[in-house]
Amino acid sequence: MPVAQDWNNYWSLDQTQKFTKISWSKRRIIRILQPYMIIGNKSLDAGCGSGFFSKYFCDQGMDTTSLDYSDTALNIASNMTQGRTRIIREDLIKENLFQRINEKFDVIFSDGLLEHFTNEEQDKIVNNLLSVLSDNGVLITFVPNRWSPWELIRPIFMPGIDEDPFVLKGLVGVNQRNGLKVIAKGGINTIPFALSPDKLVGSIWGMLLFTISKKIV
């Protein structure tokens, strides 16, 4: 598992600044997020990284919190949002997150988080996020796809950061074994162009897989 210093080093690299820019990948993620953007609702960008999505949530009128355990990433997120997001430095593996945050969120989003942790650690993270998810809220999770060609070249673009990519069944399983109901799932970015056959084969070949889940109440 990468430690905070690994992430500090990664986010300080010049090449990582491209992740603050719009891309076809981010546009497709935004399409999935858009129905859940409600002005005044609370959003948590869990493992906020570059802060791109924290800025997006702020721009949509969401009351936004950015969480990471890399100080460098949090500084980038603060700059990206021009100070509009609430910054929290937290380790999501540490238990009882709700006692330290004491807040509930309508949308909890993560992109590129779970794949850096073991199965046991993933369960701890999901349970922590579940503890701060409102009863009617959604947990939206994006992870890399094991069978995407991107995985062949990823180490070049993410030096020093190890990960264990997913298959869709595995991502669904993480949600279900932690008491969540998956209401939508799939994959995006089968090919890096404006038109991509994501609905047909995204869940098999897409660069990213996703689930949208709710509490079982």
TORRODREN-955843 format. One line per field, with one value per atom (N, C-alpha, C): residue in three letters; x, y, z. Coordinates in pm, whole numbers, padded with zeros to 5 digits. Layout:
! TORRODREN-955843
code: (Ala | ...)
px: (X | ...)
py: (Y | ...)
pz: (Z | ...)
//
This chain:
! TORRODREN-955843
code: (Met | Met | Met | Pro | Pro | Pro | Val | Val | Val | Ala | Ala | Ala | Gln | Gln | Gln | Asp | Asp | Asp | Trp | Trp | Trp | Asn | Asn | Asn | Asn | Asn | Asn | Tyr | Tyr | Tyr | Trp | Trp | Trp | Ser | Ser | Ser | Leu | Leu | Leu | Asp | Asp | Asp | Gln | Gln | Gln | Thr | Thr | Thr | Gln | Gln | Gln | Lys | Lys | Lys | Phe | Phe | Phe | Thr | Thr | Thr | Lys | Lys | Lys | Ile | Ile | Ile | Ser | Ser | Ser | Trp | Trp | Trp | Ser | Ser | Ser | Lys | Lys | Lys | Arg | Arg | Arg | Arg | Arg | Arg | Ile | Ile | Ile | Ile | Ile | Ile | Arg | Arg | Arg | Ile | Ile | Ile | Leu | Leu | Leu | Gln | Gln | Gln | Pro | Pro | Pro | Tyr | Tyr | Tyr | Met | Met | Met | Ile | Ile | Ile | Ile | Ile | Ile | Gly | Gly | Gly | Asn | Asn | Asn | Lys | Lys | Lys | Ser | Ser | Ser | Leu | Leu | Leu | Asp | Asp | Asp | Ala | Ala | Ala | Gly | Gly | Gly | Cys | Cys | Cys | Gly | Gly | Gly | Ser | Ser | Ser | Gly | Gly | Gly | Phe | Phe | Phe | Phe | Phe | Phe | Ser | Ser | Ser | Lys | Lys | Lys | Tyr | Tyr | Tyr | Phe | Phe | Phe | Cys | Cys | Cys | Asp | Asp | Asp | Gln | Gln | Gln | Gly | Gly | Gly | Met | Met | Met | Asp | Asp | Asp | Thr | Thr | Thr | Thr | Thr | Thr | Ser | Ser | Ser | Leu | Leu | Leu | Asp | Asp | Asp | Tyr | Tyr | Tyr | Ser | Ser | Ser | Asp | Asp | Asp | Thr | Thr | Thr | Ala | Ala | Ala | Leu | Leu | Leu | Asn | Asn | Asn | Ile | Ile | Ile | Ala | Ala | Ala | Ser | Ser | Ser | Asn | Asn | Asn | Met | Met | Met | Thr | Thr | Thr | Gln | Gln | Gln | Gly | Gly | Gly | Arg | Arg | Arg | Thr | Thr | Thr | Arg | Arg | Arg | Ile | Ile | Ile | Ile | Ile | Ile | Arg | Arg | Arg | Glu | Glu | Glu | Asp | Asp | Asp | Leu | Leu | Leu | Ile | Ile | Ile | Lys | Lys | Lys | Glu | Glu | Glu | Asn | Asn | Asn | Leu | Leu | Leu | Phe | Phe | Phe | Gln | Gln | Gln | Arg | Arg | Arg | Ile | Ile | Ile | Asn | Asn | Asn | Glu | Glu | Glu | Lys | Lys | Lys | Phe | Phe | Phe | Asp | Asp | Asp | Val | Val | Val | Ile | Ile | Ile | Phe | Phe | Phe | Ser | Ser | Ser | Asp | Asp | Asp | Gly | Gly | Gly | Leu | Leu | Leu | Leu | Leu | Leu | Glu | Glu | Glu | His | His | His | Phe | Phe | Phe | Thr | Thr | Thr | Asn | Asn | Asn | Glu | Glu | Glu | Glu | Glu | Glu | Gln | Gln | Gln | Asp | Asp | Asp | Lys | Lys | Lys | Ile | Ile | Ile | Val | Val | Val | Asn | Asn | Asn | Asn | Asn | Asn | Leu | Leu | Leu | Leu | Leu | Leu | Ser | Ser | Ser | Val | Val | Val | Leu | Leu | Leu | Ser | Ser | Ser | Asp | Asp | Asp | Asn | Asn | Asn | Gly | Gly | Gly | Val | Val | Val | Leu | Leu | Leu | Ile | Ile | Ile | Thr | Thr | Thr | Phe | Phe | Phe | Val | Val | Val | Pro | Pro | Pro | Asn | Asn | Asn | Arg | Arg | Arg | Trp | Trp | Trp | Ser | Ser | Ser | Pro | Pro | Pro | Trp | Trp | Trp | Glu | Glu | Glu | Leu | Leu | Leu | Ile | Ile | Ile | Arg | Arg | Arg | Pro | Pro | Pro | Ile | Ile | Ile | Phe | Phe | Phe | Met | Met | Met | Pro | Pro | Pro | Gly | Gly | Gly | Ile | Ile | Ile | Asp | Asp | Asp | Glu | Glu | Glu | Asp | Asp | Asp | Pro | Pro | Pro | Phe | Phe | Phe | Val | Val | Val | Leu | Leu | Leu | Lys | Lys | Lys | Gly | Gly | Gly | Leu | Leu | Leu | Val | Val | Val | Gly | Gly | Gly | Val | Val | Val | Asn | Asn | Asn | Gln | Gln | Gln | Arg | Arg | Arg | Asn | Asn | Asn | Gly | Gly | Gly | Leu | Leu | Leu | Lys | Lys | Lys | Val | Val | Val | Ile | Ile | Ile | Ala | Ala | Ala | Lys | Lys | Lys | Gly | Gly | Gly | Gly | Gly | Gly | Ile | Ile | Ile | Asn | Asn | Asn | Thr | Thr | Thr | Ile | Ile | Ile | Pro | Pro | Pro | Phe | Phe | Phe | Ala | Ala | Ala | Leu | Leu | Leu | Ser | Ser | Ser | Pro | Pro | Pro | Asp | Asp | Asp | Lys | Lys | Lys | Leu | Leu | Leu | Val | Val | Val | Gly | Gly | Gly | Ser | Ser | Ser | Ile | Ile | Ile | Trp | Trp | Trp | Gly | Gly | Gly | Met | Met | Met | Leu | Leu | Leu | Leu | Leu | Leu | Phe | Phe | Phe | Thr | Thr | Thr | Ile | Ile | Ile | Ser | Ser | Ser | Lys | Lys | Lys | Lys | Lys | Lys | Ile | Ile | Ile | Val | Val | Val)
px: (00083 | 00000 | 00086 | 00066 | 00141 | 00114 | 00218 | 00203 | 00190 | 00162 | 00137 | 00253 | 00377 | 00491 | 00499 | 00460 | 00456 | 00361 | 00245 | 00146 | 00193 | 00258 | 00312 | 00411 | 00497 | 00595 | 00526 | 00425 | 00354 | 00285 | 00212 | 00138 | 00228 | 00354 | 00446 | 00512 | 00494 | 00552 | 00481 | 00558 | 00498 | 00394 | 00420 | 00331 | 00194 | 00183 | 00054 | -00039 | 00014 | -00071 | -00173 | -00148 | -00246 | -00378 | -00376 | -00498 | -00591 | -00545 | -00632 | -00709 | -00682 | -00744 | -00859 | -00950 | -01061 | -01008 | -01072 | -01034 | -01160 | -01150 | -01265 | -01304 | -01205 | -01234 | -01318 | -01274 | -01346 | -01485 | -01496 | -01628 | -01726 | -01679 | -01768 | -01804 | -01710 | -01741 | -01846 | -01829 | -01923 | -02064 | -02076 | -02208 | -02278 | -02200 | -02257 | -02291 | -02210 | -02232 | -02349 | -02372 | -02463 | -02601 | -02666 | -02799 | -02802 | -02687 | -02681 | -02634 | -02615 | -02570 | -02691 | -02712 | -02824 | -02768 | -02801 | -02748 | -02779 | -02674 | -02690 | -02669 | -02675 | -02647 | -02498 | -02466 | -02329 | -02258 | -02136 | -02056 | -01922 | -01874 | -01742 | -01659 | -01547 | -01451 | -01347 | -01364 | -01282 | -01158 | -01041 | -00918 | -00916 | -00922 | -00951 | -00842 | -00717 | -00611 | -00594 | -00608 | -00585 | -00687 | -00801 | -00905 | -00996 | -00977 | -01060 | -01208 | -01244 | -01385 | -01435 | -01348 | -01388 | -01431 | -01355 | -01392 | -01524 | -01541 | -01666 | -01785 | -01773 | -01882 | -01912 | -01807 | -01826 | -01897 | -01854 | -01913 | -02060 | -02101 | -02241 | -02324 | -02264 | -02336 | -02345 | -02263 | -02262 | -02178 | -02219 | -02141 | -02035 | -01911 | -01810 | -01702 | -01664 | -01552 | -01453 | -01325 | -01218 | -01134 | -01121 | -01049 | -00934 | -00819 | -00704 | -00606 | -00505 | -00400 | -00267 | -00270 | -00154 | -00171 | -00081 | -00087 | -00072 | 00012 | 00033 | -00096 | -00165 | -00292 | -00394 | -00401 | -00498 | -00467 | -00340 | -00303 | -00347 | -00329 | -00372 | -00524 | -00596 | -00742 | -00790 | -00725 | -00762 | -00742 | -00631 | -00605 | -00704 | -00733 | -00826 | -00964 | -01008 | -01142 | -01143 | -01026 | -01013 | -01067 | -01036 | -01073 | -01218 | -01295 | -01439 | -01469 | -01376 | -01399 | -01344 | -01407 | -01356 | -01248 | -01130 | -01016 | -01004 | -00997 | -00980 | -00867 | -00769 | -00662 | -00698 | -00724 | -00766 | -00712 | -00689 | -00655 | -00783 | -00835 | -00964 | -00961 | -00843 | -00834 | -00855 | -00825 | -00843 | -00991 | -01028 | -01169 | -01236 | -01370 | -01455 | -01439 | -01439 | -01430 | -01542 | -01663 | -01778 | -01759 | -01679 | -01654 | -01565 | -01482 | -01389 | -01448 | -01536 | -01597 | -01732 | -01812 | -01942 | -02029 | -02043 | -02121 | -02169 | -02284 | -02339 | -02339 | -02314 | -02301 | -02405 | -02455 | -02554 | -02487 | -02366 | -02287 | -02147 | -02103 | -01964 | -01902 | -01795 | -01733 | -01588 | -01546 | -01402 | -01366 | -01250 | -01196 | -01049 | -01014 | -00875 | -00834 | -00920 | -00892 | -00875 | -00978 | -00982 | -00872 | -00829 | -00732 | -00594 | -00571 | -00441 | -00437 | -00545 | -00557 | -00593 | -00566 | -00604 | -00754 | -00807 | -00950 | -00997 | -00919 | -00957 | -00958 | -00859 | -00854 | -00967 | -01002 | -01115 | -01243 | -01264 | -01383 | -01383 | -01268 | -01259 | -01293 | -01241 | -01269 | -01418 | -01477 | -01619 | -01705 | -01673 | -01750 | -01735 | -01616 | -01599 | -01684 | -01682 | -01762 | -01912 | -01951 | -02091 | -02137 | -02047 | -02083 | -02111 | -02062 | -02087 | -02176 | -02239 | -02332 | -02473 | -02546 | -02683 | -02770 | -02885 | -02971 | -03014 | -03033 | -03075 | -02960 | -02837 | -02722 | -02673 | -02580 | -02521 | -02370 | -02315 | -02170 | -02133 | -02053 | -02015 | -01866 | -01833 | -01696 | -01644 | -01528 | -01459 | -01325 | -01294 | -01167 | -01113 | -00983 | -00928 | -00970 | -00984 | -01023 | -00899 | -00897 | -00783 | -00754 | -00858 | -00839 | -00824 | -00812 | -00793 | -00649 | -00627 | -00490 | -00412 | -00482 | -00417 | -00324 | -00362 | -00283 | -00142 | -00122 | 00011 | 00108 | 00053 | 00140 | 00124 | 00031 | 00005 | 00130 | 00222 | 00339 | 00425 | 00421 | 00497 | 00441 | 00307 | 00241 | 00219 | 00231 | 00212 | 00331 | 00449 | 00569 | 00561 | 00598 | 00602 | 00469 | 00362 | 00229 | 00180 | 00170 | 00121 | -00031 | -00094 | -00237 | -00275 | -00391 | -00447 | -00582 | -00585 | -00709 | -00819 | -00941 | -01061 | -01116 | -01204 | -01305 | -01439 | -01540 | -01665 | -01729 | -01724 | -01783 | -01718 | -01587 | -01518 | -01560 | -01578 | -01620 | -01762 | -01850 | -01986 | -01980 | -01892 | -01879 | -01836 | -01745 | -01702 | -01822 | -01907 | -02027 | -02123 | -02151 | -02253 | -02213 | -02087 | -02047 | -02040 | -02050 | -02051 | -02188 | -02292 | -02428 | -02481 | -02432 | -02479 | -02554 | -02653 | -02729 | -02677 | -02629 | -02578 | -02695 | -02711 | -02823 | -02781 | -02651 | -02600 | -02455 | -02412 | -02274 | -02237 | -02107 | -02063 | -01919 | -01880 | -01743 | -01742 | -01635 | -01622 | -01482 | -01469 | -01341 | -01286 | -01371 | -01323 | -01216 | -01242 | -01141 | -01138 | -01022 | -01008 | -01050 | -01173 | -01224 | -01363 | -01414 | -01544 | -01653 | -01648 | -01745 | -01676 | -01736 | -01677 | -01789 | -01773 | -01882 | -01892 | -01903 | -01899 | -02020 | -02138 | -02256 | -02249 | -02179 | -02169 | -02061 | -01941 | -01828 | -01748 | -01801 | -01728 | -01699 | -01793 | -01774 | -01669 | -01627 | -01523 | -01390 | -01390 | -01265 | -01243 | -01341 | -01326 | -01210 | -01150 | -01038 | -01080 | -01203 | -01255 | -01385 | -01403 | -01528 | -01593 | -01726 | -01792 | -01912 | -01946 | -02071 | -02133 | -02264 | -02339 | -02424 | -02408 | -02471 | -02541 | -02637 | -02713 | -02717 | -02747 | -02766 | -02891 | -02889 | -03008 | -03080 | -03195 | -03271 | -03410)
py: (-00120 | 00000 | 00124 | 00218 | 00343 | 00419 | 00477 | 00556 | 00703 | 00787 | 00928 | 00992 | 00957 | 01019 | 00980 | 00854 | 00813 | 00902 | 00929 | 01013 | 01158 | 01206 | 01341 | 01355 | 01254 | 01256 | 01252 | 01167 | 01151 | 01281 | 01343 | 01464 | 01585 | 01574 | 01686 | 01681 | 01567 | 01555 | 01647 | 01706 | 01795 | 01724 | 01595 | 01524 | 01498 | 01499 | 01473 | 01593 | 01709 | 01827 | 01812 | 01719 | 01699 | 01646 | 01586 | 01532 | 01640 | 01766 | 01876 | 01927 | 01873 | 01919 | 01827 | 01880 | 01801 | 01702 | 01586 | 01481 | 01406 | 01318 | 01236 | 01146 | 01097 | 01014 | 01090 | 01210 | 01289 | 01329 | 01359 | 01394 | 01279 | 01157 | 01041 | 01016 | 01040 | 01029 | 01134 | 01256 | 01364 | 01329 | 01264 | 01223 | 01132 | 01045 | 00952 | 01026 | 01124 | 01199 | 01296 | 01350 | 01464 | 01446 | 01330 | 01316 | 01333 | 01322 | 01328 | 01464 | 01557 | 01691 | 01778 | 01803 | 01882 | 01997 | 02118 | 02236 | 02230 | 02252 | 02254 | 02119 | 02009 | 01878 | 01866 | 01773 | 01757 | 01646 | 01677 | 01578 | 01560 | 01436 | 01403 | 01344 | 01408 | 01357 | 01279 | 01147 | 01062 | 01015 | 01060 | 01038 | 01137 | 01266 | 01370 | 01389 | 01347 | 01357 | 01497 | 01511 | 01638 | 01745 | 01707 | 01803 | 01836 | 01769 | 01800 | 01783 | 01672 | 01647 | 01728 | 01762 | 01856 | 01988 | 02035 | 02158 | 02141 | 02027 | 02001 | 02006 | 01942 | 01943 | 02086 | 02162 | 02302 | 02381 | 02361 | 02433 | 02398 | 02280 | 02238 | 02285 | 02361 | 02414 | 02319 | 02215 | 02120 | 02174 | 02142 | 02171 | 02061 | 02092 | 01991 | 01980 | 01854 | 01823 | 01738 | 01772 | 01696 | 01626 | 01495 | 01414 | 01340 | 01344 | 01269 | 01257 | 01170 | 01170 | 01219 | 01276 | 01342 | 01493 | 01556 | 01702 | 01772 | 01715 | 01776 | 01774 | 01660 | 01650 | 01748 | 01761 | 01852 | 01997 | 02031 | 02166 | 02194 | 02093 | 02107 | 02123 | 02041 | 02049 | 02184 | 02236 | 02367 | 02476 | 02468 | 02565 | 02549 | 02423 | 02397 | 02456 | 02448 | 02494 | 02639 | 02701 | 02839 | 02853 | 02750 | 02752 | 02724 | 02679 | 02657 | 02524 | 02429 | 02299 | 02295 | 02214 | 02188 | 02081 | 02107 | 02015 | 01931 | 01799 | 01708 | 01610 | 01604 | 01505 | 01385 | 01273 | 01153 | 01029 | 00926 | 00792 | 00710 | 00670 | 00602 | 00460 | 00408 | 00276 | 00285 | 00398 | 00418 | 00415 | 00334 | 00311 | 00434 | 00430 | 00532 | 00670 | 00673 | 00801 | 00895 | 00841 | 00925 | 01004 | 00950 | 01022 | 01143 | 01139 | 01249 | 01352 | 01307 | 01400 | 01451 | 01360 | 01396 | 01472 | 01415 | 01478 | 01368 | 01391 | 01296 | 01359 | 01275 | 01324 | 01259 | 01338 | 01287 | 01214 | 01255 | 01189 | 01168 | 01044 | 01013 | 00953 | 01015 | 00978 | 00940 | 00834 | 00802 | 00755 | 00798 | 00757 | 00722 | 00594 | 00555 | 00543 | 00485 | 00471 | 00325 | 00245 | 00111 | 00019 | 00040 | -00053 | -00050 | 00046 | 00057 | -00017 | -00090 | -00151 | -00299 | -00374 | -00515 | -00527 | -00648 | -00670 | -00627 | -00662 | -00624 | -00473 | -00406 | -00261 | -00196 | -00256 | -00204 | -00206 | -00316 | -00325 | -00218 | -00190 | -00084 | 00052 | 00076 | 00203 | 00217 | 00113 | 00120 | 00138 | 00068 | 00084 | 00223 | 00281 | 00419 | 00514 | 00495 | 00581 | 00561 | 00437 | 00407 | 00477 | 00491 | 00553 | 00702 | 00765 | 00909 | 00933 | 00828 | 00840 | 00860 | 00959 | 00981 | 00863 | 00850 | 00734 | 00723 | 00836 | 00835 | 00869 | 00870 | 00908 | 00797 | 00833 | 00735 | 00733 | 00614 | 00593 | 00561 | 00648 | 00631 | 00601 | 00484 | 00433 | 00403 | 00459 | 00427 | 00362 | 00256 | 00185 | 00145 | 00117 | 00070 | -00073 | -00101 | -00233 | -00318 | -00436 | -00527 | -00558 | -00562 | -00606 | -00491 | -00370 | -00255 | -00249 | -00215 | -00197 | -00091 | 00002 | 00106 | 00045 | -00072 | -00132 | -00170 | -00185 | -00219 | -00101 | 00020 | 00138 | 00223 | 00188 | 00268 | 00296 | 00197 | 00226 | 00341 | 00367 | 00478 | 00611 | 00618 | 00743 | 00758 | 00647 | 00652 | 00586 | 00644 | 00583 | 00577 | 00461 | 00444 | 00415 | 00404 | 00379 | 00243 | 00147 | 00014 | 00008 | -00081 | -00100 | -00239 | -00283 | -00412 | -00385 | -00377 | -00339 | -00444 | -00405 | -00484 | -00547 | -00644 | -00681 | -00636 | -00618 | -00560 | -00645 | -00775 | -00864 | -00840 | -00817 | -00792 | -00661 | -00557 | -00428 | -00437 | -00505 | -00526 | -00602 | -00701 | -00779 | -00698 | -00603 | -00515 | -00440 | -00389 | -00318 | -00411 | -00523 | -00612 | -00670 | -00708 | -00768 | -00667 | -00539 | -00435 | -00370 | -00441 | -00399 | -00290 | -00282 | -00182 | -00249 | -00178 | -00224 | -00151 | -00225 | -00165 | -00131 | -00001 | 00043 | 00072 | 00080 | 00098 | 00052 | 00002 | -00046 | -00046 | -00051 | -00055 | -00017 | 00022 | 00061 | 00174 | 00252 | 00364 | 00366 | 00445 | 00467 | 00340 | 00275 | 00159 | 00204 | 00317 | 00380 | 00529 | 00594 | 00734 | 00835 | 00823 | 00917 | 00963 | 01063 | 01120 | 01014 | 00923 | 00813 | 00685 | 00617 | 00495 | 00397 | 00269 | 00172 | 00124 | 00218 | 00182 | 00098 | 00130 | 00054 | -00091 | -00115 | -00251 | -00333 | -00274 | -00353 | -00281 | -00170 | -00095 | -00175 | -00260 | -00339 | -00447 | -00472 | -00573 | -00506 | -00408 | -00349 | -00204 | -00143 | -00003 | 00023 | 00139 | 00172 | 00178 | 00227 | 00239 | 00161 | 00103 | 00039 | 00122 | 00115 | 00192 | 00119 | 00156 | 00117 | 00240 | 00243 | 00341 | 00261 | 00289 | 00206 | 00291 | 00226 | 00290 | 00196 | 00254 | 00172 | 00085 | -00031 | -00115 | -00077 | -00011 | 00036 | -00025)
pz: (00000 | 00000 | 00000 | -00092 | -00089 | 00040 | 00098 | 00219 | 00180 | 00281 | 00253 | 00178 | 00214 | 00148 | 00001 | -00031 | -00172 | -00251 | -00192 | -00260 | -00266 | -00160 | -00164 | -00279 | -00294 | -00402 | -00538 | -00549 | -00676 | -00716 | -00623 | -00657 | -00676 | -00635 | -00657 | -00795 | -00868 | -01001 | -01100 | -01190 | -01291 | -01375 | -01408 | -01498 | -01437 | -01304 | -01242 | -01253 | -01289 | -01300 | -01412 | -01505 | -01613 | -01557 | -01438 | -01381 | -01330 | -01328 | -01292 | -01414 | -01532 | -01657 | -01697 | -01778 | -01830 | -01933 | -01943 | -02039 | -02076 | -02178 | -02213 | -02096 | -02024 | -01908 | -01806 | -01774 | -01674 | -01724 | -01853 | -01908 | -01890 | -01909 | -01895 | -01750 | -01660 | -01518 | -01481 | -01531 | -01501 | -01548 | -01665 | -01713 | -01613 | -01551 | -01452 | -01323 | -01286 | -01163 | -01173 | -01291 | -01307 | -01242 | -01255 | -01195 | -01044 | -00980 | -00834 | -00783 | -00874 | -00836 | -00801 | -00674 | -00625 | -00543 | -00582 | -00515 | -00365 | -00284 | -00139 | -00073 | -00149 | -00091 | -00059 | 00030 | 00076 | 00000 | -00047 | -00119 | -00050 | -00053 | 00000 | -00113 | -00144 | -00242 | -00164 | -00158 | -00072 | -00147 | -00101 | -00175 | -00290 | -00257 | -00357 | -00461 | -00430 | -00529 | -00584 | -00716 | -00784 | -00749 | -00689 | -00658 | -00774 | -00889 | -01006 | -00973 | -00911 | -00884 | -00765 | -00672 | -00567 | -00630 | -00727 | -00797 | -00871 | -00937 | -01008 | -00912 | -00797 | -00700 | -00654 | -00624 | -00584 | -00694 | -00818 | -00932 | -00950 | -00906 | -00916 | -00798 | -00709 | -00594 | -00477 | -00477 | -00366 | -00250 | -00128 | -00008 | 00002 | -00033 | -00064 | 00042 | 00069 | 00157 | 00079 | 00087 | 00020 | 00125 | 00110 | 00208 | 00140 | 00201 | 00153 | 00270 | 00256 | 00358 | 00303 | 00184 | 00127 | 00141 | 00215 | 00231 | 00096 | 00009 | -00122 | -00203 | -00202 | -00274 | -00218 | -00088 | -00027 | -00061 | -00071 | -00112 | -00256 | -00345 | -00484 | -00489 | -00410 | -00409 | -00359 | -00257 | -00204 | -00310 | -00382 | -00489 | -00604 | -00640 | -00750 | -00723 | -00598 | -00562 | -00515 | -00515 | -00466 | -00324 | -00245 | -00104 | -00073 | -00173 | -00151 | -00082 | -00085 | -00025 | 00117 | 00198 | 00333 | 00322 | 00375 | 00365 | 00491 | 00472 | 00585 | 00552 | 00639 | 00626 | 00713 | 00649 | 00721 | 00654 | 00733 | 00686 | 00691 | 00576 | 00571 | 00626 | 00654 | 00715 | 00866 | 00922 | 01065 | 01098 | 01198 | 01228 | 01288 | 01286 | 01350 | 01287 | 01154 | 01083 | 01124 | 01147 | 01179 | 01307 | 01400 | 01525 | 01503 | 01401 | 01376 | 01279 | 01190 | 01095 | 01146 | 01203 | 01261 | 01161 | 01042 | 00936 | 00841 | 00777 | 00681 | 00542 | 00440 | 00304 | 00214 | 00118 | 00022 | -00094 | -00129 | -00233 | -00180 | -00180 | -00148 | -00273 | -00320 | -00447 | -00425 | -00495 | -00499 | -00638 | -00682 | -00812 | -00791 | -00810 | -00793 | -00648 | -00566 | -00423 | -00381 | -00399 | -00341 | -00393 | -00516 | -00576 | -00510 | -00423 | -00356 | -00223 | -00190 | -00059 | -00070 | 00037 | 00045 | 00061 | 00045 | 00063 | 00201 | 00303 | 00440 | 00456 | 00399 | 00408 | 00328 | 00215 | 00136 | 00218 | 00293 | 00377 | 00485 | 00542 | 00644 | 00583 | 00463 | 00396 | 00365 | 00306 | 00270 | 00394 | 00502 | 00625 | 00683 | 00674 | 00717 | 00634 | 00502 | 00415 | 00440 | 00462 | 00490 | 00618 | 00715 | 00843 | 00831 | 00722 | 00702 | 00580 | 00529 | 00417 | 00471 | 00419 | 00464 | 00423 | 00488 | 00463 | 00318 | 00252 | 00111 | 00016 | 00070 | -00010 | -00102 | -00191 | -00282 | -00266 | -00275 | -00278 | -00422 | -00484 | -00625 | -00631 | -00683 | -00678 | -00818 | -00852 | -00977 | -00945 | -01019 | -01000 | -01138 | -01149 | -01277 | -01308 | -01435 | -01483 | -01511 | -01456 | -01472 | -01618 | -01703 | -01841 | -01939 | -01889 | -01977 | -02026 | -02153 | -02203 | -02127 | -02063 | -01982 | -01877 | -01825 | -01718 | -01764 | -01894 | -01945 | -01936 | -01947 | -01947 | -01822 | -01735 | -01615 | -01532 | -01510 | -01427 | -01478 | -01610 | -01666 | -01618 | -01605 | -01570 | -01420 | -01345 | -01200 | -01131 | -01143 | -01084 | -00932 | -00876 | -00732 | -00667 | -00747 | -00693 | -00743 | -00651 | -00686 | -00670 | -00747 | -00734 | -00780 | -00736 | -00775 | -00841 | -00975 | -01044 | -01026 | -01062 | -01036 | -01163 | -01144 | -01243 | -01184 | -01268 | -01220 | -01110 | -01124 | -01023 | -00887 | -00886 | -00760 | -00697 | -00778 | -00725 | -00669 | -00740 | -00690 | -00557 | -00549 | -00427 | -00307 | -00326 | -00217 | -00160 | -00248 | -00204 | -00130 | -00188 | -00132 | 00002 | 00016 | 00143 | 00257 | 00223 | 00326 | 00341 | 00297 | 00324 | 00236 | 00112 | 00017 | -00098 | -00149 | -00266 | -00388 | -00487 | -00610 | -00701 | -00732 | -00816 | -00960 | -00984 | -01120 | -01123 | -01241 | -01254 | -01401 | -01428 | -01567 | -01580 | -01704 | -01732 | -01834 | -01833 | -01926 | -01987 | -02095 | -02162 | -02227 | -02306 | -02383 | -02482 | -02548 | -02635 | -02604 | -02613 | -02569 | -02674 | -02724 | -02822 | -02779 | -02850 | -02813 | -02811 | -02908 | -02912 | -02870 | -02774 | -02721 | -02689 | -02726 | -02707 | -02562 | -02469 | -02327 | -02284 | -02337 | -02295 | -02341 | -02453 | -02505 | -02435 | -02422 | -02372 | -02264 | -02212 | -02111 | -01985 | -01945 | -01822 | -01840 | -01965 | -01992 | -02022 | -02115 | -02162 | -02120 | -02059 | -02022 | -01928 | -01937 | -01850 | -01704 | -01681 | -01546 | -01531 | -01413 | -01375 | -01266 | -01255 | -01152 | -01094 | -00970 | -00909 | -00842 | -00837 | -00760 | -00662 | -00534 | -00432 | -00327 | -00261 | -00153 | -00033 | 00083 | 00202 | 00185 | 00244 | 00251 | 00379 | 00364 | 00482 | 00484)
//
